[in-house]
Amino acid sequence: MKFEFEEFSTIEDVFLYLVSVAPYMKQVLPVSSYKGYIFSLIPLTPLSGDLLIMIYTKGKIEQGLIEFDISTKKYKTVTTVERADKNYFIILTPKNATVADSAIEYLESKKE
C-alpha cells in the first residue's frame, strides 16, 4: 500500500478539503482522531485501493457528530443531522487502526 499526504494547519481546513472532494450529496463523512492526528484516508485508486491520500492535521478532537458550516469555517458537536445546508462529520477514535498506523509510521519516518 502506498500513501500520499496533504497536511493542513487547522481542523477547519481539513473539513473544507473533505467537503470539496466529497461525492455529491454525501451528507456525513468519517474523520479519525488517532495517535495525535485528525485525518481521513481517501483512496486515490478506487478499484484497487493501493494508493491512499491522508488528509490531516495534528491534534485531537472528541468523537461524535460534528456540524460544519463552510461559510463561517466553524464546527460544533451536535446530536442529529438536521440541516441540508451544513456538512456533517462523524469523528471516530479507533482503538487500533492498522492502515492508519502504517500511514502515520510512513509520514513520521519522512519528517525525521
Contacts in CASP RR format, 6 or more apart in sequence:
PFRMAT RR
TARGET T0000
AUTHOR 0000-0000-0000
METHOD contacts of the structure
MODEL  1
MKFEFEEFSTIEDVFLYLVSVAPYMKQVLPVSSYKGYIFSLIPLTPLSGD
LLIMIYTKGKIEQGLIEFDISTKKYKTVTTVERADKNYFIILTPKNATVA
DSAIEYLESKKE
1 49 0 8 1.000
1 50 0 8 1.000
1 51 0 8 1.000
1 52 0 8 1.000
1 99 0 8 1.000
1 102 0 8 1.000
2 50 0 8 1.000
2 51 0 8 1.000
2 52 0 8 1.000
3 51 0 8 1.000
3 52 0 8 1.000
3 53 0 8 1.000
3 54 0 8 1.000
3 102 0 8 1.000
3 103 0 8 1.000
3 106 0 8 1.000
3 107 0 8 1.000
4 44 0 8 1.000
4 51 0 8 1.000
4 52 0 8 1.000
4 53 0 8 1.000
4 54 0 8 1.000
5 53 0 8 1.000
5 54 0 8 1.000
5 56 0 8 1.000
5 103 0 8 1.000
5 107 0 8 1.000
6 17 0 8 1.000
6 53 0 8 1.000
6 54 0 8 1.000
6 55 0 8 1.000
6 56 0 8 1.000
7 56 0 8 1.000
7 57 0 8 1.000
8 14 0 8 1.000
8 17 0 8 1.000
8 55 0 8 1.000
8 56 0 8 1.000
8 57 0 8 1.000
9 57 0 8 1.000
10 57 0 8 1.000
11 38 0 8 1.000
11 57 0 8 1.000
11 59 0 8 1.000
11 61 0 8 1.000
11 75 0 8 1.000
12 68 0 8 1.000
12 73 0 8 1.000
12 74 0 8 1.000
12 75 0 8 1.000
13 57 0 8 1.000
14 31 0 8 1.000
14 38 0 8 1.000
14 39 0 8 1.000
14 40 0 8 1.000
14 55 0 8 1.000
14 56 0 8 1.000
14 57 0 8 1.000
15 31 0 8 1.000
15 66 0 8 1.000
15 68 0 8 1.000
15 73 0 8 1.000
15 75 0 8 1.000
15 87 0 8 1.000
15 89 0 8 1.000
16 70 0 8 1.000
16 73 0 8 1.000
17 55 0 8 1.000
18 29 0 8 1.000
18 31 0 8 1.000
18 40 0 8 1.000
18 55 0 8 1.000
18 89 0 8 1.000
19 29 0 8 1.000
19 68 0 8 1.000
19 70 0 8 1.000
19 87 0 8 1.000
21 42 0 8 1.000
22 29 0 8 1.000
22 87 0 8 1.000
27 81 0 8 1.000
27 84 0 8 1.000
27 87 0 8 1.000
27 88 0 8 1.000
28 65 0 8 1.000
28 81 0 8 1.000
28 88 0 8 1.000
28 89 0 8 1.000
28 90 0 8 1.000
29 40 0 8 1.000
29 87 0 8 1.000
29 88 0 8 1.000
29 89 0 8 1.000
29 90 0 8 1.000
30 40 0 8 1.000
30 89 0 8 1.000
30 90 0 8 1.000
30 92 0 8 1.000
31 38 0 8 1.000
31 39 0 8 1.000
31 40 0 8 1.000
31 61 0 8 1.000
31 66 0 8 1.000
31 89 0 8 1.000
31 90 0 8 1.000
31 91 0 8 1.000
31 92 0 8 1.000
32 38 0 8 1.000
32 39 0 8 1.000
32 40 0 8 1.000
32 41 0 8 1.000
32 91 0 8 1.000
32 92 0 8 1.000
32 93 0 8 1.000
32 94 0 8 1.000
32 97 0 8 1.000
32 100 0 8 1.000
33 59 0 8 1.000
33 60 0 8 1.000
33 61 0 8 1.000
33 62 0 8 1.000
33 63 0 8 1.000
33 91 0 8 1.000
33 92 0 8 1.000
33 93 0 8 1.000
34 93 0 8 1.000
34 94 0 8 1.000
34 97 0 8 1.000
34 100 0 8 1.000
34 104 0 8 1.000
35 100 0 8 1.000
35 101 0 8 1.000
35 104 0 8 1.000
36 58 0 8 1.000
36 59 0 8 1.000
36 60 0 8 1.000
37 56 0 8 1.000
37 57 0 8 1.000
37 58 0 8 1.000
37 59 0 8 1.000
37 100 0 8 1.000
37 104 0 8 1.000
38 56 0 8 1.000
38 57 0 8 1.000
38 58 0 8 1.000
38 59 0 8 1.000
38 60 0 8 1.000
38 61 0 8 1.000
38 91 0 8 1.000
39 54 0 8 1.000
39 55 0 8 1.000
39 56 0 8 1.000
39 57 0 8 1.000
39 100 0 8 1.000
39 103 0 8 1.000
40 54 0 8 1.000
40 55 0 8 1.000
40 56 0 8 1.000
41 52 0 8 1.000
41 53 0 8 1.000
41 54 0 8 1.000
41 99 0 8 1.000
41 100 0 8 1.000
41 103 0 8 1.000
42 52 0 8 1.000
42 53 0 8 1.000
42 55 0 8 1.000
43 49 0 8 1.000
43 51 0 8 1.000
43 52 0 8 1.000
44 51 0 8 1.000
44 52 0 8 1.000
44 53 0 8 1.000
45 51 0 8 1.000
52 99 0 8 1.000
52 103 0 8 1.000
54 103 0 8 1.000
54 107 0 8 1.000
56 107 0 8 1.000
61 91 0 8 1.000
62 77 0 8 1.000
62 91 0 8 1.000
63 91 0 8 1.000
63 92 0 8 1.000
63 93 0 8 1.000
64 77 0 8 1.000
64 90 0 8 1.000
64 91 0 8 1.000
65 77 0 8 1.000
65 78 0 8 1.000
65 79 0 8 1.000
65 80 0 8 1.000
65 81 0 8 1.000
65 88 0 8 1.000
65 89 0 8 1.000
65 90 0 8 1.000
65 91 0 8 1.000
66 75 0 8 1.000
66 76 0 8 1.000
66 77 0 8 1.000
66 78 0 8 1.000
66 88 0 8 1.000
66 89 0 8 1.000
66 90 0 8 1.000
66 91 0 8 1.000
67 75 0 8 1.000
67 76 0 8 1.000
67 77 0 8 1.000
67 78 0 8 1.000
67 81 0 8 1.000
67 82 0 8 1.000
67 83 0 8 1.000
67 86 0 8 1.000
67 87 0 8 1.000
67 88 0 8 1.000
68 74 0 8 1.000
68 75 0 8 1.000
68 86 0 8 1.000
68 87 0 8 1.000
68 88 0 8 1.000
68 89 0 8 1.000
69 75 0 8 1.000
69 86 0 8 1.000
69 87 0 8 1.000
70 87 0 8 1.000
75 89 0 8 1.000
78 88 0 8 1.000
81 88 0 8 1.000
94 100 0 8 1.000
END
